């Protein structure tokens, strides 16, 4: 059982909080320092974005964070180095990488999967890889003990939901709305019917992301799904900088968990 699966099992009745940050934003050293902060503050799973110059689903906040990371020398191997050092230092928080097909295919699926597993990565979200084209990646990931986390959206057809349900392990990433990432003032609309559609095909845990930025959003997600994914709101705090930035990140995570189910 992977660390990600264990996290969802452990908090099955209370809800999982997945915290996203961009690897290398603003530097790899800051990322390495922030992952333990996130875990200590209450993040059950940490999602690390691999910065890429041409993101597909990222809104302005995440795009700017990727640009900062790239300008400061972040690379896929550098992000994996952060994970490796965290594992060597005893940190066991589940870590999922969010990346794109270009970065995974460049060294070859087998090589990338082996490098991720060796570093201590638990799973990957390859945002632009549809399940219909994922057979080679799925084989490589499975052979190296990596969870394969695929995306679904409100526009997903029943056929797509069924395909994702068959291939996803760890959890299914459910995009709460059409469009790109970014913090919102209100929670995801019409979420229960979407979750119900997915539930017709699978019992795999569902993590809901895009626009989740406040405790009440997290609780609304936890009322219908197992996990809430928060990203842009955290990245905004990181972008604001300052010596107290890690404390403010921790306070934000604590606040999100204030809506924890009992």
C-alpha positions in Angstrom: 0.0 0.0 0.0 1.5 3.3 -1.1 1.9 6.3 1.3 -0.9 8.1 -0.6 -3.3 5.2 -0.1 -2.3 5.0 3.5 -3.1 8.7 4.0 -6.5 8.3 2.5 -7.2 5.2 4.6 -6.0 6.9 7.8 -8.3 9.8 7.3 -11.2 8.1 5.6 -13.8 9.5 8.0 -12.3 12.9 8.4 -11.0 14.1 5.0 -7.6 14.4 3.4 -5.9 17.8 2.7 -3.6 17.8 -0.3 -1.3 20.9 -0.4 0.2 22.0 -3.7 3.4 24.0 -4.1 5.6 24.5 -7.2 8.9 22.8 -6.9 11.7 25.4 -6.9 9.5 28.4 -6.1 11.2 30.6 -5.4 14.1 28.2 -5.0 14.7 24.5 -4.4 16.0 25.3 -1.0 12.8 27.0 0.0 10.7 24.1 -1.3 12.8 21.7 0.7 12.2 23.7 3.8 8.5 24.2 3.2 7.5 20.5 2.7 8.1 19.7 6.4 6.2 22.9 7.3 3.2 21.8 5.3 3.3 18.3 6.8 3.7 19.5 10.4 0.8 22.0 9.9 -1.6 19.3 8.8 -1.1 18.6 5.1 -1.8 14.9 4.6 -0.3 14.7 1.1 2.1 17.2 -0.6 1.8 17.8 -4.3 4.9 19.2 -5.9 4.5 20.8 -9.3 7.4 20.3 -11.7 7.8 23.8 -13.3 7.4 23.8 -17.1 7.5 26.8 -19.5 4.2 25.9 -21.3 1.7 24.9 -18.6 -1.8 23.8 -19.8 -4.0 23.9 -16.8 -2.3 26.5 -14.6 -3.8 29.9 -13.9 -1.7 33.0 -13.5 -0.7 32.3 -9.9 0.8 28.9 -10.7 2.2 30.1 -14.0 4.1 32.9 -12.2 5.4 30.5 -9.6 6.7 28.2 -12.4 8.4 31.1 -14.0 10.1 32.1 -10.8 11.3 28.5 -10.3 12.7 28.2 -13.8 14.4 31.6 -13.6 16.1 30.4 -10.4 17.4 27.2 -12.0 14.7 24.6 -11.1 14.9 21.4 -13.2 13.1 18.0 -12.9 16.3 16.5 -11.5 16.5 19.3 -9.0 12.9 18.7 -7.8 13.6 15.0 -7.5 16.7 15.9 -5.5 14.5 17.8 -3.0 12.4 14.7 -2.6 15.4 12.5 -2.2 16.9 14.7 0.5 13.6 14.9 2.4 13.4 11.1 2.4 17.0 10.8 3.5 16.2 13.1 6.4 13.3 10.9 7.5 10.3 12.8 6.2 7.5 10.3 5.3 4.8 12.7 4.1 3.2 11.3 0.9 4.5 13.2 -2.1 2.8 13.3 -5.6 4.4 15.1 -8.5 2.3 17.1 -10.9 3.9 17.3 -14.3 3.3 17.1 -18.1 3.9 14.4 -20.7 6.8 16.4 -22.2 8.9 16.1 -19.0 8.0 12.5 -18.4 8.7 11.3 -22.0 11.9 13.3 -22.5 14.1 10.8 -20.6 11.7 7.9 -21.4 8.8 6.6 -19.3 10.9 3.8 -17.7 13.8 6.0 -16.8 11.6 8.8 -15.4 9.5 6.3 -13.3 12.7 4.7 -11.9 14.2 8.1 -11.1 11.0 9.1 -9.3 10.8 5.9 -7.3 14.4 6.0 -6.4 14.0 9.6 -5.1 11.0 8.6 -2.9 8.1 10.0 -5.0 4.8 8.2 -4.3 2.7 9.1 -7.3 2.3 11.3 -10.4 -0.3 13.4 -12.0 0.6 13.8 -15.7 -1.9 16.5 -16.5 -2.0 16.3 -20.3 -1.8 12.5 -20.6 -5.3 11.0 -21.4 -6.0 7.5 -20.2 -6.4 6.3 -23.8 -2.7 7.1 -24.4 -1.3 6.1 -21.1 -0.6 2.4 -21.5 3.2 2.7 -21.7 3.3 5.2 -18.8 1.0 3.0 -16.7 3.2 0.0 -17.2 6.3 1.9 -16.2 4.7 3.5 -13.2 3.2 0.2 -11.9 6.6 -1.6 -12.3 8.1 1.0 -10.0 5.4 1.2 -7.4 4.1 4.7 -8.4 0.5 5.7 -8.1 -1.0 6.9 -11.3 -3.4 9.8 -10.7 -5.6 10.8 -13.6 -7.9 13.9 -13.9 -11.6 14.2 -14.4 -13.6 17.3 -15.0 -17.3 18.3 -15.0 -17.2 17.9 -18.8 -15.9 14.3 -18.7 -18.0 11.7 -20.5 -19.0 8.5 -18.8 -16.5 6.7 -21.1 -13.7 8.9 -19.9 -14.8 8.4 -16.2 -14.7 4.7 -16.7 -11.3 4.8 -18.3 -9.8 7.0 -15.5 -11.4 4.8 -12.9 -9.7 1.7 -14.3 -6.2 3.3 -14.4 -6.1 5.6 -11.3 -4.5 4.5 -8.1 -3.9 6.6 -4.9 -6.8 8.9 -5.8 -8.6 10.5 -8.7 -8.0 14.2 -9.2 -11.4 15.8 -9.8 -11.2 19.2 -11.4 -14.1 21.1 -9.8 -14.8 23.4 -12.7 -13.8 24.1 -16.2 -10.8 26.4 -16.9 -7.5 26.8 -15.1 -6.3 26.8 -11.5 -6.7 29.7 -9.2 -8.1 30.6 -5.8 -11.9 31.5 -5.8 -14.2 33.4 -3.5 -16.8 30.6 -3.6 -16.6 26.9 -3.4 -17.1 24.5 -6.4 -20.7 24.6 -7.7 -22.7 21.5 -8.5 -20.0 19.2 -7.0 -22.2 16.5 -5.5 -23.7 15.4 -8.9 -20.2 15.2 -10.4 -18.9 13.1 -7.5 -22.0 10.9 -7.8 -21.2 10.2 -11.5 -17.7 9.2 -10.6 -18.9 7.0 -7.8 -20.9 5.0 -10.2 -17.7 3.7 -11.7 -15.2 3.4 -8.8 -14.6 3.4 -5.0 -11.1 4.9 -5.5 -10.7 8.1 -3.3 -11.5 11.4 -5.0 -9.5 14.6 -4.5 -11.1 17.8 -5.6 -9.1 20.7 -6.7 -9.2 24.1 -8.6 -10.6 27.0 -6.7 -10.4 25.5 -3.2 -9.0 28.3 -1.0 -10.9 28.6 2.3 -11.9 26.4 5.2 -15.6 26.4 4.1 -14.5 25.2 0.6 -12.5 22.4 2.2 -15.5 21.3 4.3 -17.9 21.5 1.3 -15.5 19.1 -0.6 -15.1 16.8 2.4 -18.9 16.5 2.7 -18.9 14.7 -0.7 -15.3 13.5 -1.5 -12.3 12.2 0.4 -9.8 14.9 -0.4 -9.5 18.6 -0.9 -6.6 19.9 -3.0 -5.4 23.5 -2.2 -2.7 25.1 -4.4 -3.0 28.7 -5.6 -3.9 30.1 -2.2 -0.7 28.6 -0.7 1.4 29.7 -3.7 0.1 33.2 -3.2 1.5 33.2 0.3 4.8 31.9 -0.9 5.0 34.7 -3.5 4.5 37.3 -0.9 7.8 36.4 0.7 9.2 37.7 4.0 10.9 36.0 6.9 7.6 35.0 8.3 6.3 33.3 5.1 6.7 29.7 6.4 4.7 30.6 9.6 2.0 32.2 7.5 1.9 29.1 5.3 1.6 26.9 8.4 -1.2 29.1 9.9 -3.1 28.9 6.6 -2.9 25.1 6.6 -4.0 25.0 10.3 -6.9 27.2 9.4 -8.0 25.0 6.5 -8.0 22.0 8.9 -10.3 23.9 11.3 -13.3 22.6 9.3 -12.2 19.0 9.9 -15.0 16.5 10.2 -15.4 14.7 13.5 
